[in-house]
Amino acid sequence: MKVFFDTVGCRLNQAEIEHMAAQFRAAGHQVIETAENADLVVVNTCAVTAAATSDSRQKARQAHQAGAQRIVLTGCWATLEPDKARDLPGVSDVISNLEKMNLPLKVVESEFLDFDTEPIARQPLPGVHSHTRAFIKAQDGCDNFCTFCVTRVARGKGQSIPKEEILEDILRAERGGVREIVLSGVHLGSWGRDGDNDETITDLLSYLLNHSHIERIRLSSIEPWDLDERFFELWKDPRLCPHLHLPLQSGSAGVLKRMARHTSPAAFTDLISMVRSNIPGVSITTDIIVGFPGESEAEFDESLTFVNQMQFSGGHVFRYSMRDGTAAAKFPNQVDGKTSKMRAKIINAAIKASEEKYLSSFIGREVDVLWEASGVQSDKGWTLHGLADYYMKVEALADSNRWNKLDKVRIETIKNDSLIGKISKFD
Ligand code: SF4
């Protein structure tokens, strides 16, 4: 059977489709790069914003238009609105997040009766979701109650994947030639909390560093609380990428309180100093929501000032999106679209300015780059695109396509949001 996987949203969704693709391949099916000629299309949907919901529906419609024989929807939007998902043309099954990891068994039971459980080497997904990096799921769900968040409604309680299973996934990736893994979860920092032996994310990382040889480990996103000095001390090991994505969401104390975030501008400031003193030159990226219900002009200014102080090396700015089933949907004083659009523009510009400053600090320096996208050939050679361990996009010319090679690159200049340089040491 030919199977195409599509996804919307976060890295956890990407980790999940990579995992499902491996299960289908292990059972002898072929994973293909588009929905055309697919016997089965699986779309891992997202509901984090209204735009993500609309993208999810769009992906299902595109698969139907491409002539897919059968479409299965899973993920957060399909879990929250299964009837609407089922009504889309061509959709045969809707699998909730709770049952997602058994999706292959549920949708094509007979082919999986004698499922070859021998773990096979990882292969990157073909097509637009192809990455040299492997996205590894370590955790799902969340026990927090951030008032804007529909993800926790769709994903349920926090659940940690046993460390042995995570390691097995990483070893499978290593066997497939993977050089970098991205550890993913809804609330990765809570890993271990649902277990009974007091292990934490710090213990998980030590275990993975001690039992694998993977050259780079990156964390997808980690909430800015519950992290102690012991956690950051692990970064003495250069295999941990000097990049942390710490979602702040707002720089206003009042807004953070109404969001029910377990942090404050003061606590976040302390955290950032601890990170920067333990991981020199670290890249810190973030997420900010603007236009949260009741966000006054003064609170927005406070948030902007704080974002400027933090000097993030990048980030995503979201306009607050009212999601049914969340506490904030019922909050008074919803901010109008025009105001939130303008605020998004202002915060975006602030983050862009600090990002540019951070990128400039690399001019003249050498960085380790994993070539991610397949190069483009011209009469000048191959134009390569990759990611530095610090998580900046890097571009360089080479005589050959160096996909999945880890080279040293001396940075010469910046173009748009990428660093441009010359390879100074080949893998
Ligand atoms: S920590 Fe908050 S924002 Fe993150 S998944 Fe949990 S409830 Fe949602």
Boltz pocket constraint, residues with backbone or C-beta under 6 A from the ligand:
constraints:
  - pocket:
      binder: B
      contacts: [[A, 141], [A, 142], [A, 143], [A, 144], [A, 145], [A, 146], [A, 149], [A, 150], [A, 151], [A, 152], [A, 186], [A, 187], [A, 223]]
      max_distance: 6.0
